[in-house]
């Protein structure tokens, strides 16, 4: 950042404008000087003048100087407006909005800073052996910057077309959704009417069903009571049957014992027992002989 608080490029532009202003100021001063010189050459040819003559000469000089100074001040104002127009036009091409603070134009500290800056620049420029090259004018933003701006506009237009296409799609979907909503609302009204009719029928069916359930419940309770009585009777009958079964089993066991006792007392049983005893003795004898023969081998 430079002394005026701007970058190097902008400071060069400020120096260029100050040189232009210095030149215009010098021209204005030369014009004022020429006014006085003309008065000297044309009117001050005599050695003595009356008061009226002096007043007349001063009034004429005042009128000429006033006209020249006013013209120069007006021209300076217009020049400053044109300079601001250039800056604002460049800013508007980039969609920028610049602001100015007129109160700073009468800030004595800032004015002294500008005066010191002009003095230093004028001093340094006088020390240069050669004249400065011609400074380029403010470059209009219709080339490089305009190209970038055109690309941005093209992208925005493309995005705008996409948004339009998307909007058309959304409008189509919204129309279809509204139609579907109308159909659903109609179906809902029809369904509500049907449900109203069915509700009356359903109330009648529910009443009949409740009566049937009450009848079935009464029948079930009656069946349950009968089943309980039958279960109690069957349990008592089962106990009696078990007692009879045990009694019969005991009688059967006694009969079997008596039958076996009677069978043992018969002649056939005794003969069979003697035959089995003899056979056992023969088997024992054969086993002894067999073991004797095995030991000899």
C-alpha positions in Angstrom: 0.0 0.0 0.0 1.2 3.5 -0.8 1.1 6.8 1.0 -2.5 7.6 0.1 -3.7 4.2 1.2 -4.2 2.8 -2.3 -2.3 0.2 -4.3 0.5 1.1 -6.7 -1.6 1.1 -9.8 -4.2 3.4 -8.3 -1.5 5.7 -6.9 -0.1 6.1 -10.4 -3.6 7.1 -11.6 -3.8 9.6 -8.8 -0.5 11.1 -9.8 -1.6 11.3 -13.4 -4.8 13.2 -12.3 -2.8 15.5 -10.1 -0.5 16.4 -13.0 -3.5 17.2 -15.1 -4.9 19.3 -12.3 -1.6 21.1 -11.8 -1.5 21.9 -15.5 -5.0 23.3 -15.5 -4.2 25.3 -12.4 -1.2 26.7 -14.0 -3.2 27.7 -17.1 -5.8 29.4 -14.9 -3.1 31.4 -13.1 -1.5 32.4 -16.3 -4.9 33.6 -17.5 -5.3 35.7 -14.3 -1.8 37.1 -14.7 -2.6 38.0 -18.3 -5.6 39.9 -17.1 -3.5 42.1 -14.8 -0.9 42.5 -17.5 -3.5 43.6 -20.0 -4.7 46.1 -17.5 -1.2 47.5 -17.1 -0.6 47.7 -20.7 -3.9 49.2 -21.7 -4.9 51.5 -18.9 -1.8 52.4 -16.9 -0.3 54.7 -19.4 -0.7 57.9 -17.5 1.2 58.9 -14.3 -1.8 60.1 -12.3 -5.4 58.8 -12.0 -8.5 60.0 -10.3 -10.3 57.9 -7.7 -13.1 57.3 -10.2 -10.7 56.1 -12.8 -9.0 53.7 -10.4 -12.3 52.3 -9.2 -13.4 51.8 -12.8 -10.1 50.0 -13.6 -10.5 47.7 -10.6 -14.1 47.0 -11.3 -13.2 46.0 -14.8 -10.3 43.8 -13.6 -12.6 42.2 -11.0 -15.2 41.4 -13.6 -12.6 39.8 -15.9 -10.9 37.8 -13.1 -14.2 36.7 -11.7 -15.3 35.4 -15.0 -12.1 33.5 -15.7 -12.0 32.0 -12.2 -15.7 31.0 -12.3 -15.2 29.4 -15.7 -12.2 27.4 -14.5 -14.0 26.3 -11.3 -17.0 25.2 -13.3 -14.7 23.4 -15.7 -12.9 21.7 -12.8 -16.3 20.5 -11.4 -17.3 19.1 -14.7 -13.9 17.4 -15.1 -14.3 15.8 -11.6 -17.8 14.6 -12.6 -16.4 13.0 -15.8 -13.7 11.3 -13.7 -16.3 9.9 -11.3 -18.4 8.8 -14.3 -15.5 6.7 -15.6 -15.0 5.0 -12.2 -18.7 4.4 -11.7 -19.1 3.0 -15.2 -16.3 0.5 -14.6 -17.8 -0.5 -11.3 -21.2 -1.0 -12.7 -19.9 -3.4 -15.3 -19.0 -5.6 -12.4 -22.3 -4.9 -10.6 -20.5 -2.9 -7.9 -22.0 0.1 -6.1 -19.4 2.7 -5.0 -20.0 5.2 -2.2 -18.4 8.6 -1.6 -18.0 10.6 1.6 -18.2 14.3 0.8 -17.3 15.3 4.3 -13.8 13.9 3.7 -13.3 16.6 1.0 -13.0 19.2 3.7 -10.9 17.2 6.1 -7.9 19.4 6.6 -5.7 16.5 7.7 -6.4 14.6 4.6 -6.0 17.7 2.4 -2.6 18.4 4.0 -1.7 14.7 3.3 -2.6 15.1 -0.3 -0.6 18.4 -0.5 2.5 16.7 1.0 2.1 13.8 -1.4 1.8 16.3 -4.4 4.9 18.2 -3.2 6.9 15.0 -2.8 5.8 13.7 -6.2 6.5 17.1 -7.9 10.0 17.3 -6.2 10.9 13.8 -7.3 9.6 14.4 -10.9 11.7 17.6 -11.2 14.9 15.6 -10.2 14.3 13.1 -13.1 16.6 13.8 -16.1 14.1 12.6 -18.6 10.4 13.1 -18.9 8.1 10.3 -17.7 6.6 8.1 -20.3 3.0 8.8 -21.3 0.7 7.1 -18.8 -2.0 4.8 -20.2 -5.5 5.9 -19.7 -7.9 4.0 -17.6 -8.5 0.8 -19.5 -12.1 0.3 -20.3 -13.4 -3.1 -19.1 -14.7 -4.1 -22.6 -11.8 -6.6 -23.4 -10.4 -8.9 -20.7 -12.9 -8.0 -18.0 -15.8 -8.0 -20.6 -14.8 -11.5 -21.7 -15.0 -12.7 -18.1 -18.3 -10.9 -17.6 -19.7 -12.4 -20.8 -18.7 -15.9 -19.6 -20.5 -15.1 -16.3 -23.6 -13.9 -18.2 -23.5 -17.0 -20.4 -23.3 -19.2 -17.3 -26.1 -17.3 -15.7 -28.2 -17.6 -18.8 -27.5 -21.4 -19.0 -28.4 -21.7 -15.4 -31.6 -19.7 -16.0 -32.6 -22.0 -18.9 -32.0 -25.0 -16.6 -34.2 -23.4 -13.9 -36.9 -22.6 -16.5 -36.8 -26.3 -17.7 -37.0 -27.4 -14.1 -39.8 -25.0 -13.4 -41.8 -26.4 -16.4 -41.2 -29.9 -15.1 -42.3 -28.9 -11.6 -45.4 -27.2 -13.1 -46.2 -30.4 -15.0 -45.8 -32.5 -11.9 -47.9 -30.0 -9.9 -50.7 -30.2 -12.5 -50.6 -34.0 -12.4 -50.5 -33.9 -8.6 -53.6 -31.6 -8.5 -55.4 -34.0 -10.9 -54.5 -36.9 -8.7 -55.6 -35.0 -5.7 -59.0 -34.3 -7.3 -59.4 -38.0 -8.1 -58.4 -39.0 -4.6 -60.9 -36.5 -3.1 -63.7 -37.9 -5.2 -62.7 -41.4 -4.3 -62.7 -40.4 -0.7 -66.2 -38.9 -0.8 -67.5 -42.0 -2.5 -65.7 -44.2 0.1 -67.2 -42.1 2.9 -70.7 -42.6 1.4 -70.1 -46.3 1.1 -68.8 -46.4 4.6 -71.9 -44.6 5.9 -74.1 -47.2 4.4 -71.8 -50.0 5.6 -71.8 -48.5 9.0 -75.5 -49.0 9.4 -75.3 -52.5 8.1 -72.3 -53.2 10.3 -74.2 -52.0 13.4 -77.0 -54.4 12.7 -74.5 -57.2 12.0 -72.6 -56.4 15.2 -75.9 -56.6 17.2 -76.7 -60.0 15.7 -73.1 -61.2 16.3 -73.3 -60.1 19.9 -76.5 -62.1 20.4 -74.9 -65.1 18.8 -71.8 -64.7 21.1 -74.1 -64.4 24.1 -76.0 -67.6 23.1 -72.7 -69.5 22.5 -71.4 -68.3 25.8 -74.5 -69.6 27.6 -74.2 -72.9 25.8 -70.5 -73.2 26.6 -71.1 -72.5 30.3 -73.9 -75.2 30.3 -71.6 -77.6 28.5 -68.8 -76.8 30.9 -71.0 -77.5 33.9 -72.1 -80.8 32.3 -68.5 -81.7 31.6 -67.5 -81.0 35.1 -70.2 -83.2 36.5 -69.3 -86.0 34.0 -65.6 -85.6 35.0 -66.4 -86.0 38.7 -68.6 -89.1 37.9 -65.8 -90.6 35.8 -63.2 -89.9 38.5 -65.4 -91.7 41.1 -66.0 -94.6 38.7 -62.3 -94.8 37.9 -61.5 -95.2 41.6 -64.1 -97.9 42.0 -62.7 -99.7 38.9 -59.2 -99.5 40.3 -60.3 -101.1 43.6 -62.1 -103.9 41.6 -59.0 -104.4 39.5 -56.8 -104.8 42.5 -59.3 -107.2 44.0 -59.4 -109.3 40.9 -55.6 -109.3 40.6 -55.3 -110.6 44.2 -57.9 -113.3 43.5 -56.0 -114.3 40.3 -52.7 -114.5 42.2 -54.2 -116.7 44.9 -55.7 -118.9 42.2 -52.4 -119.3 40.5 -50.7 -120.3 43.7 -53.3 -122.8 44.5 -53.1 -124.2 40.9 -49.4 -124.5 41.1 -49.6 -126.3 44.5 -52.2 -128.7 43.1 -50.0 -129.4 40.0 -47.0 -130.2 42.2 -49.0 -132.8 44.0 -49.9 -134.7 40.8 -48.0 -137.9 39.7 -47.1 -136.4 36.3 -45.3 -133.6 38.1 -43.4 -136.0 40.3 -42.4 -138.2 37.3 -41.2 -135.2 35.4 -39.2 -134.0 38.3 -37.4 -137.4 38.7 -36.7 -137.4 34.9 -35.2 -133.9 35.1 -33.1 -134.9 38.1 -31.7 -137.9 36.3 -31.0 -135.9 33.2 -29.1 -133.4 35.3 -27.0 -136.2 36.8 -26.2 -137.5 33.4 -25.1 -134.1 32.2 -22.9 -133.6 35.2 -21.3 -137.0 34.5 -20.7 -136.3 30.9 -19.1 -132.9 31.8 -16.7 -134.7 34.2 -15.7 -137.2 31.5 -15.2 -134.5 28.9 -13.0 -132.4 31.2 -10.9 -135.6 32.0 -10.4 -136.3 28.3 -9.3 -132.7 27.7 -6.7 -132.8 30.5 -5.2 -136.0 29.1 -4.7 -134.4 25.6 
